[in-house]
Each structure stands twice: as structure tokens, then as C-alpha cells.
Amino acid sequence: MSTVPVGALLGAAPAHIAAVGVPDFADVPRTAGADVTALDWRPPASGEPDLAWKLAELTAHARVEAANAEAVSRLLAVRPVWRDVVTAREALPVLDDRASGRRVLLHAGPPLGWDRMCGPMRAGVVGAALLEGWADTPEAAGRLADSGAIDFEPCHHHDTVGPMGGVVSPSMPLLVVEDPATGRRAYSNLNEGAGRCLRYGALGDDVLDRLRWMGGILAPALRSALRARPDGVDLRAVTAQALQMGDECHSRNTAASMLLLHELAASLARTENGPEVIGFLAGNHYWFLNFSMAAAKLSTSAAAGVPHSTLVTAFARNGVEVGIRVSGLGDAWFTAPATRIRGMYFAGYGPDDANPDIGDSAIAETYGLGGFSLAAAPAITGFVGGTVEEAVRISRDMARITLTRHEAYRLPLLGGIGAPVGIDLRAVLDTGIVPVITTGISHREPGIGQIGAGLTHAPLECFHKALQAFPVPATSVAATGVPAVDVSA
């Protein structure tokens, strides 16, 4: 069969054709001389008929739109302020081992028991047990965990977030972030810096000595410096400025860390160990990450529990599974196997050495930072892989799956427009675009630590499961219990 030139069918005027669907659909008219634009389109909900129908029912639904407007309003209203540094047992009743007699550790991601933990998280548990004096050797700590003598709960269940393995034990210092208007609080541990760190699964005397120094020297100095600032430190202002200086406030926190140190340097210099503490913080370009995470947790928690809202309020990984929470679905987790990371590796390591995606730090993406603000941090592309053009494209793509833009967090390369914020369950499944995360890479074996950094994404399966569980509300807005909101805003 011969191919008829497109011009013979349509006359002398050149043909301009939009091809939708399978890429091969564009090849035939292009071969025949047409100017073909292939559109990146895929069927909603991955083409699953029942899910696609439910998605259609939720799209432009008055009660859902009102609920999402309320959830977004709550999220953006939060002004995270760093107030204090306290021990975990002081902040979180679940970790008050002296009162309860229980040995409890918090970890990153959805719920997970010792028997299913990946290598780097197991190393975090062992290190925490040694730090607390529950065991004298790594082998004894492993046996203790294996015996069931230690209970494990997710950080997220206690208004806390931790990067990578995210293990938090009773004596570890926590930073306290508060919303002055409501008194709501969120917490994170302190960042260990670069090199061999417990959060990445490294083990050894060097790792434990640093943690002991952080609890005994760093935390008291920070607490003392904060007392000189009765209003605390406005983390929203620091984040907004850092985005203008090349950070995305997840994997790159160079500017934010220096800005935060600038806020405290004078007060720290007057503390007993001021020069030592300032030296450590000046060399720790990751310091702000944990503040960014706690601020994001505080803000997204404010948006949780709004009936009928499809806004994603948590996104976390434990190295085995990835899980999301959705505002209108309460505290339920919707999980899928943890994804692999596309990235850059340290010399001597490669993809076969890498553990799957791990950590609570993806809470930054639910708050419009990290991968959603990648266009603000072109320098990071050399560290996580990719190009500046890809960074800009990713930030634009993330805007297609979010409900609004952050009024304070502006992206210079996109003309100063706000960072996309408020991941919408419906938009992810409608477009097939998944949230992109900037992250570090841990070695899959315990005791080794970080081996690189890169980009990964949330698996669609999490969103499929959440949509399956999402009830389609009746059409009346009056019965929702959600305050009236101008959804055109």
C-alpha cells in the first residue's frame, strides 16, 4: 500500500497535526510531510475505568473544591518560627522512657517493624541503642531489637520528621518549630552535617562521638542563643530569601544554613563553647534541612483532616515503602514499594550499591520546596544530575499537580512566580505527572552511609490506592462542615 502525501489530501497549504496518545501515531503523518506536534497525554488514572470514573466525579466537585480551598488556606496561614531546642523525651511523651519504662525509637516513613527494615535504618536503630546505653556493642544492639524489646513508631505520628533513616531516640536534641497564631508545634532532630552520619546508616565511634557532642555542646549553645531572641527565628523569611540565593531547601541548603547562622552568630559567640559551635555550623551546609522539614511538617499538618480535601499532607519513605497521607482521608497511609534514585554517585559506588528511596525529607516537596522549587537551584543539577533546563521543566510540571502557588516562596528563573504548593491527588492521577523529589542516596548495607544524591519520584500506586479509598461526597456544600471559602482565589 502506498502512502498518499498529506498535501494531496489537504491541498497546497502545509498540514499542522496534533497527535495524542501512542507516540507511533505521530510517525505516519510526519513521514508524509506534515508538521506534527506530539502531545504528552495519557488516560486519566492510568486508564483504569473505575478509578477514572471516580476521578471524573471528584473533578470540579463543589464540596471538594471548597475543602481544598480551606486546606490550602490553612497551610499558607502557618508562619513557622524556631522557638527552642529540647531533648526528645521532653518534647514527645512517647519517648519519655524514664516515665513509661518503654524503649521506643521513632523512624522515617510509614510504619515499619525491625524485621522489615532496610540496612541503613537498621544501622540507625543500632546507633541509637548504643547512644542511649541500651547496649554495649552493635551486635548486642541488634539482638535487643530482634528480641522485640524496642518498639518502633513513625516520626510523622508524633509531629516529627527526620531525614533519611530518621531515627530519633530519647536523649537526642530536637528543634522546636511553632506557629505563633495557633501554638501548634512540629519537631526535627539536629543535622549531623556531611560525611559519615547516622541518618545515612553510618556506624562507628566517630558517628556516636558527634552525636554526643551535639547533645552535650551544640544543643545547649543553640538553646542559650535562642533565649536572646524572644520572638524566635522566622523560618519562612529565611526560606524565602534562600530561594532567591540558589537553594531549593531540600538537597541544597547552602544559603539558608548561612542565613540561619547569621541570625544567631552574635549570640552564639557569647556562649561558653561559641567558637567551636560556630565553626561546626559554618562548615555544615546541610544544617537548615531539618528546619525546612519541621516548617513543612508544621504547615502541612495544619491542612490535615479537612473533610473531602484531596490535598496531600504527608509524603514519606522508610527505604522499603513510600507512603502518602491525604487531608480528607485522615491519618491513613497509602503505600507502594520504595523507588530507585537516578543520581550521581561518589567514586567507587553505583546504582547496585544504593538503597531505595528513604527519609521524611520529602515533606519539603509537599510544602512546595525541593523538587517543586528546583528551578530556584540551578547549581544543584551538577550534584543530583540533569540540566538547568530540566530543573525549570520540573518546576513547571509540578505546578500542574498542585492547588496553588506559595505567596512567599518565589522562583527567580520563572519570573518570580510562587513555588507550586499543595499536591492534589486528583491532578496527579489526571495528568500522570508524579511528584519529583531531590534526595540523598544511602548504601543499602548498614554501617556505610551516604554514597550519592539524585532525583526520584513518588510511585503512582500510592495515589491509586488513595483514590480508591476516597469517598465521593454528595453535591451539597452546606452539609460538609467546611467553612465557606472563595474558591476563585
C-alpha positions, 0 to 999 in steps of 0.5 A: 500500500502506498502512502498518499502525501498529506498535501494531496489530501489537504491541498497546497497549504502545509498540514499542522497535526496534533497527535495524542496518545501512542507516540507511533501515531505521530510517525505516519503523518510526519513521514508524509510531510506534515508538521506534527506536534506530539502531545504528552497525554495519557488516560486519566488514572492510568486508564483504569475505568473505575478509578477514572470514573471516580476521578471524573466525579471528584473533578470540579466537585463543589464540596471538594473544591471548597475543602481544598480551598480551606486546606490550602488556606490553612497551610499558607496561614502557618508562619513557622518560627524556631522557638527552642531546642529540647531533648526528645523525651521532653518534647514527645511523651512517647519517648519519655522512657524514664516515665513509661519504662518503654524503649521506643525509637521513632523512624522515617516513613510509614510504619515499619517493624525491625524485621522489615527494615532496610540496612541503613535504618537498621544501622540507625536503630543500632546507633541509637541503642548504643547512644542511649546505653541500651547496649554495649556493642552493635551486635548486642544492639541488634539482638535487643531489637530482634528480641522485640524489646524496642518498639518502633513508631513513625516520626510523622505520628508524633509531629516529627520528621527526620531525614533519611533513616530518621531515627530519633531516640530519647536523649537526642536534641530536637528543634522546636518549630511553632506557629505563633497564631495557633501554638501548634508545634512540629519537631526535627532532630539536629543535622549531623552535617556531611560525611559519615552520619547516622541518618545515612546508616553510618556506624562507628565511634566517630558517628556516636562521638558527634552525636554526643557532642551535639547533645552535650555542646551544640544543643545547649549553645543553640538553646542559650542563643535562642533565649536572646531572641524572644520572638524566635527565628522566622523560618519562612523569611529565611526560606524565602530569601534562600530561594532567591540565593540558589537553594531549593531547601531540600538537597541544597541548603547552602544559603539558608544554613548561612542565613540561619547562622547569621541570625544567631552568630552574635549570640552564639559567640557569647556562649561558653563553647561559641567558637567551636559551635560556630565553626561546626555550623559554618562548615555544615551546609546541610544544617537548615534541612531539618528546619525546612522539614519541621516548617513543612511538617508544621504547615502541612499538618495544619491542612490535615483532616479537612473533610473531602480535601484531596490535598496531600499532607504527608509524603514519606519513605522508610527505604522499603515503602513510600507512603502518602497521607491525604487531608480528607482521608485522615491519618491513613497511609497509602503505600507502594514499594520504595523507588530507585534514585537516578543520581550521581554517585561518589567514586567507587559506588553505583546504582547496585550499591544504593538503597531505595528511596528513604527519609521524611525529607520529602515533606519539603516537596509537599510544602512546595520546596525541593523538587517543586522549587528546583528551578530556584537551584540551578547549581544543584543539577551538577550534584543530583544530575540533569540540566538547568533546563530540566530543573525549570521543566520540573518546576513547571510540571509540578505546578500542574499537580498542585492547588496553588502557588506559595505567596512567599516562596518565589522562583527567580528563573520563572519570573518570580512566580510562587513555588507550586504548593499543595499536591492534589491527588486528583491532578496527579492521577489526571495528568500522570505527572508524579511528584519529583523529589531531590534526595540523598542516596544511602548504601543499602548495607548498614554501617556505610552511609551516604554514597550519592544524591539524585532525583526520584519520584513518588510511585503512582500506586500510592495515589491509586490506592488513595483514590480508591479509598476516597469517598465521593461526597454528595453535591451539597456544600452546606452539609460538609462542615467546611467553612465557606471559602472563595474558591476563585482565589 
